[in-house]
Amino acid sequence: MHTLALSEFRANASAMLDLVEQGERVRILRHGRPVADLVPVGAAPETVPRLPRWKMPIEPLRLARPDGRTGAQLIVDERERGA
């Protein structure tokens, strides 16, 4: 792993990205403290928080009836017969 200051990274950004493309990791420091790690895309852990399963969007269930009528049509027919 290569470790360098932010100012040094700015001066050599292209060379550092070349190293990352070759599989190296680069740690960037600001005032002596690590602020970022550059890692190859395939090696990056999933840092984006995943939604819990219950918050994931769902596709509505679509049931096809043999006669081709929808649920709304069935409700309307039932109301007309009952009225």
ABEGO torsion letter per residue (X at the ends): XBBBBAAAAAAAAAAAAAAAAAGBBBBBBBGGBBABBBBBAAABBBABBBBBAAABBBBBBBBBBAAGBBAAAAAAAAAAAAX
